[in-house]
Amino acid sequence: MLETKLISQLQKIAGKEAVLTSKEDLTTYSYDGTTTWAHMPDVVVLPTTTEQVSQILKLANENGIPVTPRGAGTNVSGGSIPIKGGIVLCTAKMNKILDINKTNLTATIEPGVVLQDFNMALAKQGLFYPPDPVSFFGCTLGGNVAENSAGPYCVKYGVTKHYLLGLEVVLANGYVMKLGGVTVKNRTGYELIMLFTGSEGTLGVITKITVKLLPMPPARKTMIAVFDDMEVAGQAVSDIMASGVVPAKIEFVDNFVIRRVEEMTPMGLPVEANALLILETDGSPAAVEADAQQIVDILKKSGAKDVKVAKDANEAAMYWKARSAGFAAVFGAAHTVMAEDVAVPRDKLAEFIRRLGEISKKSGFFIQFLGHAGDGNLHPSIFTDIRDKEQFARAQETMAEIFRAAMELGGVLSGEHGIGLEKQRFLKEAMDPVAIDIMKKIKGVLDPNNILNPGKIWEEGA
Ligand SMILES: Cc1cc2nc3c(=O)[nH]c(=O)nc-3n(C[C@H](O)[C@H](O)[C@H](O)COP(=O)(O)OP(=O)(O)OC[C@H]3O[C@@H](n4cnc5c(N)ncnc54)[C@H](O)[C@@H]3O)c2cc1C
């Protein structure tokens, strides 16, 4: 519990209505997109200006109060869980699109802008911001930067970090720091913008973001390929990437998701298929036609049982809706869903899928998976129940095997979801100890009192 004096100081800074203390409100901010983590904050503050964020951090720093930054709470690594209590600083009300500059191809936004709102505003001007986490209906740009999020478009266009030109960050002591600007090139000093990108709320609170934009591609085509065998689907992805054609998206869904989506929203998906690849190509109409034909040919040659090209935008939207529903299909399937986020080199995808089959057989756990196959980034999930201690422990061990299999193939612990709480027990195995030490030293310099998102990324005492 925070002292009443501190609560009234927060009210003075942000206004009474921006400070939440009821049990119901605190519960709402006690969890995120994971099914394994929850912790109550002492108070939630919803500032509307950078100046308020600065004063909140100053107050927290002087009093040693933990502050957990939060956007929409959609992350799936436990990143926005206030595991040490204290303040949840939610940026949802800092949601203004400050500038869209069509000539300079840049935009500046506040961190609480929801990605879909941003996309809609850009689309009206024929502009395009590619990083597209599948949570786009809810997630915020601040959360996207703090997680360095990615999505289907990243096969061709790269991840959030590739679009960042400028940031405004409030440091733990309340100092408002400006980094970068609105130029595409900037080689002035260290790349500090990258330091805050993917920092999961542990180094500063992002209060303004400047991104570069692209013109909206004039044409798009969506294809789906049906496979009897998941490994063959994995190999088809490698074959496409090796062919010289670069699709905008290559997504993978397994039979479990196909069936669940069909149950929830019947749309004529092939329920007998063991895997589907959903692909998109974009660009000029002529290039799209040529690329689509080349992709269809490769898919057929690589062993797809059937390949369909969506006849219009409605049919394409239906397939992408099926992909978006994948997460709900999976996360609603069990009391506790453990979802991995490993990424393997794209030419190792088929081998990784084979290894997942072996791990499933050995452990007895059904392993479901879907993901961004074009990036080698799969989300294998295990259905379990945290209340059944013995089963949960076995599920955790199976997850460890999945992670180790990915590492053996040259992969990484997290492709896009971050470490948070969920993956910190593996960090030591996944990163050079000197690199971990440097990260801790950076944290010590920027946040000497350890008030910003404490308890995240590395295990305490480790
Ligand atoms: C259905 C579903 C689909 C998803 N699909 C994808 C996907 O395709 N790709 C992907 O990468 N992720 C995906 N995610 C995960 C998640 O949506 C992303 O990590 C997203 O970027 C989180 O944004 P948020 O606003 O919800 O941030 P939150 O969950 O609130 O916070 C995430 C982290 O960022 C920190 N943070 C938030 N705002 C700030 C700020 N202003 N300053 C400093 N730190 C801050 C928090 O402390 C926390 O550590 C998915 C999640 C769901 C539920």
The ligand as an ORCA input file, in Angstrom:
! r2SCAN-3c Opt
* xyz 0 1
  C      -3.609    -11.548    -29.893
  C      -2.194    -11.088    -29.775
  C      -1.389    -11.090    -30.902
  C      -0.072    -10.643    -30.810
  N       0.688    -10.641    -31.930
  C       1.932    -10.158    -31.886
  C       2.729    -10.135    -33.062
  O       2.321    -10.556    -34.134
  N       3.972     -9.621    -32.959
  C       4.477     -9.119    -31.776
  O       5.611     -8.647    -31.759
  N       3.734     -9.157    -30.643
  C       2.492     -9.644    -30.673
  N       1.739     -9.665    -29.528
  C       2.309     -9.130    -28.274
  C       1.979     -7.645    -27.967
  O       0.789     -7.249    -28.582
  C       3.123     -6.713    -28.348
  O       4.234     -6.979    -27.524
  C       2.763     -5.222    -28.241
  O       3.798     -4.446    -28.762
  C       2.492     -4.776    -26.812
  O       1.923     -3.473    -26.870
  P       1.067     -2.920    -25.631
  O       0.676     -1.534    -25.922
  O      -0.005     -3.847    -25.305
  O       2.205     -2.910    -24.501
  P       2.130     -3.514    -23.032
  O       1.772     -4.942    -23.088
  O       1.320     -2.642    -22.166
  O       3.655     -3.374    -22.591
  C       4.655     -4.123    -23.188
  C       6.010     -3.746    -22.595
  O       6.341     -2.428    -22.973
  C       6.519     -1.598    -21.842
  N       5.935     -0.304    -22.220
  C       4.677     -0.073    -22.678
  N       4.536      1.231    -22.978
  C       5.725      1.825    -22.721
  C       6.217      3.157    -22.815
  N       5.458      4.165    -23.260
  N       7.486      3.408    -22.434
  C       8.296      2.419    -21.990
  N       7.881      1.145    -21.861
  C       6.612      0.851    -22.226
  C       5.842     -2.300    -20.695
  O       6.440     -2.002    -19.458
  C       6.042     -3.766    -21.069
  O       7.304     -4.203    -20.652
  C       0.443    -10.169    -29.565
  C      -0.372    -10.183    -28.438
  C      -1.668    -10.641    -28.526
  C      -2.512    -10.640    -27.290
*
